[in-house]
Amino acid sequence: MRLLRRFFLGLALASAAFAAAAQADYPNKPIRWIVPYPPGGTTDLLARLMSTWLSQRLGQQVVVDNRAGGGNNIGTEMASKAAPDGYTIFLVNPANAINATLYPKLPFNFLEDMTPIAGLVRVPNVMTVTKNFPARTVPEFIEYAKRNPDKINMASSGSGTSVHLSGELFKAMAGIQMKHIPYKGAGPATTDLIAGQVDLIFDNMPSIISHIRAGTVRALAVTSTQRSPALPDVPTVSETVPGYEASAWFGVAAPKGTPAAVVARLNREVNAALADPAMRARLADLGGVPIPGTPEQFWTLHRAETEKWAKVVQASGAKAE
């Protein structure tokens, strides 16, 4: 019996030593970064920007893997069920908080099945219309919408995204009706906005700002409580609709059970990126405000946003499509 105990004790110690050695050697192969949207949107843009930094710092490629569909849930489920070995990470976005209420049955509990790593940025959305839309200000837009109920087509990057719910919140607070047109990502939604196939989008600033600056679409307002330095001449929605606020936020997570040493390493590298002057300048140009901190601080933000958007989903009657 003693020999058997010694055998199993030795096996456990060897296993622990092997795991520790593997973590000390982390990473020793490419890391997959699951992005639950197609290329072209804010989540994809941020992941690619950060993946370049992380690849250089970690000495291994961080490969963006776009897994769009299901209102963000296909990529999320894939990440939640991946091996917790540090070689799969996930781009957390507002839909992960919104979907907890929007979808009555999900095959995962995001806050319980994922491990936080770090926050990335918080950005306003931009109330953006086609360049030929008849209204040029938010008050004019509301007046036009009231004269033409359900005639305005409001695009989004998918049901349950912050792009969608920002519009739903605006509809409720402005007392207007618009038709929601969900797309599979911000890229195709923006393409149709530029072409005039839809009238409006409340898109995340990083994915729409280049089109605003190019003049192919027109910004009416930003959704943050204060004007954005990236678009200083664009007013806030709250200047017309008091109390309105809806901003997007992004971060990094990994499957539950990912080793603490790996989480600490990735958190350290993400925070280093957010402190880098060149990276901060790039993010500021996109309208992003860094949200560095501990994994726990990022999860506190996530929980607060989950509670906030649950109220918006319930009040607006928004449904997954």
C-alpha positions as CSV (number, residue, x, y, z in Angstrom):
1,M,0.0,0.0,0.0
2,R,2.9,2.4,0.9
3,L,4.5,1.7,-2.4
4,L,1.2,2.4,-4.2
5,R,0.9,5.7,-2.3
6,R,4.4,6.7,-3.2
7,F,3.8,5.8,-6.8
8,F,0.8,8.1,-7.1
9,L,2.5,10.8,-5.1
10,G,5.4,10.7,-7.4
11,L,3.1,10.8,-10.4
12,A,1.3,13.8,-9.0
13,L,4.5,15.6,-8.3
14,A,5.8,14.8,-11.8
15,S,2.6,16.0,-13.3
16,A,2.8,19.3,-11.3
17,A,6.4,19.8,-12.3
18,F,5.6,19.2,-16.0
19,A,2.7,21.7,-15.8
20,A,5.0,24.3,-14.1
21,A,7.7,23.8,-16.8
22,A,5.1,24.1,-19.6
23,Q,3.8,27.4,-18.1
24,A,7.4,28.7,-17.6
25,D,8.0,28.0,-21.3
26,Y,4.7,29.7,-22.3
27,P,4.1,30.3,-25.1
28,N,5.9,27.7,-27.2
29,K,3.4,27.6,-30.1
30,P,1.0,30.0,-31.8
31,I,-2.0,31.4,-29.9
32,R,-5.5,31.5,-31.4
33,W,-7.5,34.7,-30.8
34,I,-11.2,34.0,-31.5
35,V,-13.0,37.1,-32.7
36,P,-16.8,36.4,-32.9
37,Y,-17.3,38.8,-35.9
38,P,-16.2,38.9,-39.5
39,P,-13.2,41.0,-40.6
40,G,-13.8,44.8,-40.8
41,G,-15.5,45.7,-37.6
42,T,-14.2,47.1,-34.3
43,T,-13.6,43.8,-32.6
44,D,-11.6,42.5,-35.5
45,L,-9.6,45.8,-35.8
46,L,-8.7,45.8,-32.1
47,A,-7.7,42.1,-32.2
48,R,-5.4,42.6,-35.1
49,L,-3.8,45.7,-33.6
50,M,-3.2,44.0,-30.3
51,S,-2.2,40.6,-31.9
52,T,0.7,42.3,-33.7
53,W,1.9,43.7,-30.4
54,L,1.5,40.4,-28.5
55,S,3.2,38.4,-31.2
56,Q,6.3,40.6,-30.9
57,R,6.3,40.5,-27.1
58,L,5.5,36.8,-26.7
59,G,7.7,35.5,-29.5
60,Q,4.9,33.5,-31.0
61,Q,2.3,34.4,-33.5
62,V,-1.1,35.4,-32.1
63,V,-3.5,34.4,-34.9
64,V,-6.9,36.1,-35.3
65,D,-9.6,33.5,-35.9
66,N,-12.9,35.1,-37.1
67,R,-15.8,33.0,-36.0
68,A,-18.9,35.1,-36.9
69,G,-22.6,34.1,-36.6
70,G,-25.3,33.5,-34.1
71,G,-25.3,37.0,-32.8
72,N,-21.7,36.6,-31.4
73,N,-22.6,33.3,-29.8
74,I,-20.9,30.9,-32.2
75,G,-17.4,32.2,-31.5
76,T,-18.2,32.6,-27.8
77,E,-19.3,29.0,-27.4
78,M,-16.2,27.8,-29.2
79,A,-14.0,29.9,-26.9
80,S,-15.8,28.7,-23.8
81,K,-15.3,25.1,-24.7
82,A,-11.7,25.3,-25.9
83,A,-8.9,23.7,-23.9
84,P,-7.8,26.0,-21.0
85,D,-4.2,25.8,-21.8
86,G,-3.5,29.4,-22.7
87,Y,-3.5,28.9,-26.5
88,T,-7.0,30.1,-27.0
89,I,-8.0,33.6,-26.1
90,F,-11.2,35.6,-26.9
91,L,-12.1,39.2,-27.8
92,V,-14.7,40.2,-25.3
93,N,-17.2,42.7,-26.5
94,P,-20.5,44.3,-25.3
95,A,-22.6,41.5,-26.9
96,N,-21.2,39.1,-24.3
97,A,-23.0,41.2,-21.6
98,I,-26.1,41.9,-23.7
99,N,-26.7,38.3,-24.8
100,A,-27.0,37.1,-21.2
101,T,-30.5,38.6,-21.3
102,L,-31.3,38.8,-25.0
103,Y,-31.0,35.0,-25.5
104,P,-33.1,33.0,-23.0
105,K,-31.1,29.8,-23.5
106,L,-27.4,29.8,-24.1
107,P,-25.0,26.8,-24.1
108,F,-22.7,28.7,-21.8
109,N,-22.6,31.2,-18.9
110,F,-20.0,33.7,-20.0
111,L,-19.1,35.1,-16.7
112,E,-18.8,31.7,-15.2
113,D,-17.3,29.8,-18.1
114,M,-14.6,32.3,-19.0
115,T,-11.6,33.7,-17.2
116,P,-10.9,37.4,-17.5
117,I,-7.4,38.5,-18.7
118,A,-7.6,42.3,-19.2
119,G,-9.6,45.2,-20.5
120,L,-8.6,46.9,-23.7
121,V,-10.5,50.1,-24.6
122,R,-13.8,51.8,-24.2
123,V,-15.2,53.7,-27.2
124,P,-18.3,55.6,-28.1
125,N,-20.6,54.6,-30.8
126,V,-21.4,57.1,-33.6
127,M,-24.9,57.9,-34.8
128,T,-24.1,57.8,-38.5
129,V,-26.4,58.3,-41.5
130,T,-26.0,58.1,-45.3
131,K,-24.4,61.2,-46.8
132,N,-27.6,62.2,-48.5
133,F,-29.9,61.7,-45.5
134,P,-32.4,64.6,-45.2
135,A,-31.7,65.3,-41.5
136,R,-28.4,66.9,-40.6
137,T,-28.8,67.1,-36.8
138,V,-30.2,64.9,-34.1
139,P,-33.2,67.2,-33.5
140,E,-33.9,67.1,-37.3
141,F,-33.5,63.3,-37.3
142,I,-36.0,62.9,-34.5
143,E,-38.5,65.2,-36.2
144,Y,-38.1,63.3,-39.5
145,A,-38.5,59.9,-37.8
146,K,-41.7,61.0,-36.1
147,R,-43.1,62.1,-39.5
148,N,-42.0,58.8,-41.1
149,P,-42.5,56.1,-38.5
150,D,-40.8,52.8,-39.4
151,K,-39.5,54.2,-42.6
152,I,-35.9,54.5,-41.4
153,N,-33.8,51.4,-41.7
154,M,-31.4,51.1,-38.8
155,A,-28.5,48.7,-39.6
156,S,-26.5,46.9,-36.9
157,S,-23.6,44.5,-36.7
158,G,-26.0,41.9,-35.4
159,S,-28.8,41.4,-32.9
160,G,-27.7,42.1,-29.4
161,T,-24.6,44.0,-30.2
162,S,-24.0,47.4,-28.6
163,V,-24.5,48.8,-32.1
164,H,-28.1,47.4,-32.1
165,L,-28.9,48.2,-28.4
166,S,-27.6,51.8,-28.8
167,G,-30.2,52.2,-31.4
168,E,-32.9,50.6,-29.4
169,L,-32.1,52.8,-26.4
170,F,-32.2,55.9,-28.7
171,K,-35.6,54.8,-30.1
172,A,-37.1,54.4,-26.6
173,M,-35.7,57.7,-25.3
174,A,-36.5,59.7,-28.4
175,G,-40.0,58.2,-28.8
176,I,-39.5,57.1,-32.4
177,Q,-39.9,54.0,-34.4
178,M,-37.3,52.5,-36.8
179,K,-36.9,49.2,-38.6
180,H,-33.9,47.1,-37.4
181,I,-31.8,45.5,-40.1
182,P,-29.2,43.1,-38.5
183,Y,-26.0,42.2,-40.4
184,K,-23.3,39.6,-39.7
185,G,-20.8,42.2,-38.7
186,A,-20.1,45.9,-39.0
187,G,-18.2,45.6,-42.3
188,P,-21.2,44.5,-44.4
189,A,-23.5,46.9,-42.6
190,T,-21.2,49.8,-43.3
191,T,-20.9,48.8,-47.0
192,D,-24.7,49.0,-47.4
193,L,-24.8,52.3,-45.5
194,I,-22.3,53.8,-47.9
195,A,-24.4,52.5,-50.8
196,G,-27.6,53.9,-49.3
197,Q,-29.2,50.5,-48.8
198,V,-29.9,51.4,-45.2
199,D,-30.2,54.8,-43.5
200,L,-28.5,54.7,-40.1
201,I,-26.1,52.9,-37.9
202,F,-24.9,53.4,-34.3
203,D,-21.5,51.9,-35.1
204,N,-18.5,51.6,-32.8
205,M,-16.2,54.6,-33.6
206,P,-13.0,52.6,-34.6
207,S,-14.8,50.8,-37.5
208,I,-16.8,53.9,-38.8
209,I,-14.4,56.8,-38.2
210,S,-12.4,56.4,-41.4
211,H,-15.6,56.5,-43.5
212,I,-16.8,59.6,-41.6
213,R,-13.5,61.4,-42.3
214,A,-13.6,60.3,-45.9
215,G,-17.1,61.9,-46.3
216,T,-18.8,58.7,-47.5
217,V,-21.2,58.8,-44.5
218,R,-22.2,61.6,-42.1
219,A,-21.9,61.6,-38.3
220,L,-24.8,63.2,-36.4
221,A,-23.7,62.5,-32.8
222,V,-21.5,60.3,-30.5
223,T,-23.1,58.2,-27.8
224,S,-20.8,59.0,-25.0
225,T,-21.6,61.6,-22.3
226,Q,-18.9,63.9,-23.6
227,R,-17.7,64.8,-27.1
228,S,-14.9,62.7,-28.4
229,P,-11.5,64.2,-29.1
230,A,-11.4,62.1,-32.3
231,L,-14.5,63.9,-33.6
232,P,-14.5,67.1,-31.6
233,D,-17.1,68.9,-33.8
234,V,-19.6,66.1,-33.5
235,P,-22.1,66.7,-30.6
236,T,-23.3,64.0,-28.2
237,V,-26.7,62.4,-28.4
238,S,-27.3,63.5,-24.8
239,E,-27.2,67.2,-25.9
240,T,-30.6,66.5,-27.5
241,V,-31.8,63.5,-25.5
242,P,-30.8,64.1,-21.9
243,G,-29.5,61.1,-20.0
244,Y,-28.6,59.1,-23.1
245,E,-25.3,57.1,-22.9
246,A,-24.1,54.0,-24.7
247,S,-20.5,53.1,-25.1
248,A,-18.8,50.0,-26.3
249,W,-15.9,48.3,-24.4
250,F,-13.6,45.5,-25.2
251,G,-11.2,43.1,-23.5
252,V,-9.6,39.7,-23.5
253,A,-10.6,36.5,-21.8
254,A,-9.8,32.8,-21.9
255,P,-11.6,29.5,-21.1
256,K,-12.2,28.9,-17.4
257,G,-9.3,27.0,-15.9
258,T,-6.6,28.7,-17.9
259,P,-3.5,28.7,-15.6
260,A,-3.1,31.7,-13.4
261,A,0.5,32.2,-14.5
262,V,-0.6,32.4,-18.1
263,V,-3.4,34.9,-17.2
264,A,-0.8,37.0,-15.4
265,R,1.6,37.0,-18.3
266,L,-1.1,38.0,-20.8
267,N,-2.5,40.6,-18.5
268,R,1.0,42.1,-18.1
269,E,1.6,42.3,-21.8
270,V,-1.8,43.8,-22.6
271,N,-1.3,46.5,-20.0
272,A,2.1,47.2,-21.4
273,A,0.5,47.7,-24.8
274,L,-2.0,50.1,-23.3
275,A,0.8,52.1,-21.7
276,D,2.9,52.3,-24.9
277,P,2.7,55.9,-26.4
278,A,2.5,54.7,-30.0
279,M,-0.3,52.3,-29.2
280,R,-2.2,54.9,-27.1
281,A,-1.9,57.4,-30.0
282,R,-3.3,54.8,-32.4
283,L,-6.2,53.9,-30.1
284,A,-6.9,57.6,-29.5
285,D,-7.1,58.2,-33.3
286,L,-9.7,55.5,-33.4
287,G,-11.6,57.1,-30.5
288,G,-10.6,54.5,-27.9
289,V,-9.8,55.2,-24.3
290,P,-7.6,52.5,-22.7
291,I,-9.0,50.6,-19.7
292,P,-5.9,48.9,-18.2
293,G,-6.1,47.0,-14.9
294,T,-6.3,43.6,-13.3
295,P,-8.5,40.7,-14.5
296,E,-10.8,41.3,-11.6
297,Q,-11.3,45.0,-12.5
298,F,-12.2,44.0,-16.0
299,W,-14.8,41.4,-14.8
300,T,-16.3,44.1,-12.4
301,L,-16.9,46.2,-15.5
302,H,-18.4,43.2,-17.4
303,R,-20.8,42.5,-14.5
304,A,-21.9,46.1,-14.3
305,E,-22.5,46.3,-18.1
306,T,-24.4,43.0,-18.0
307,E,-26.8,44.5,-15.4
308,K,-27.2,47.8,-17.4
309,W,-28.0,46.2,-20.7
310,A,-30.4,43.7,-19.2
311,K,-32.6,46.6,-18.3
312,V,-32.4,48.0,-21.8
313,V,-33.2,44.7,-23.4
314,Q,-36.2,44.2,-21.1
315,A,-37.5,47.7,-21.5
316,S,-37.1,47.8,-25.2
317,G,-38.5,44.4,-25.9
318,A,-35.5,43.6,-28.1
319,K,-35.4,40.1,-29.5
320,A,-32.7,38.0,-31.0
321,E,-33.3,37.6,-34.8
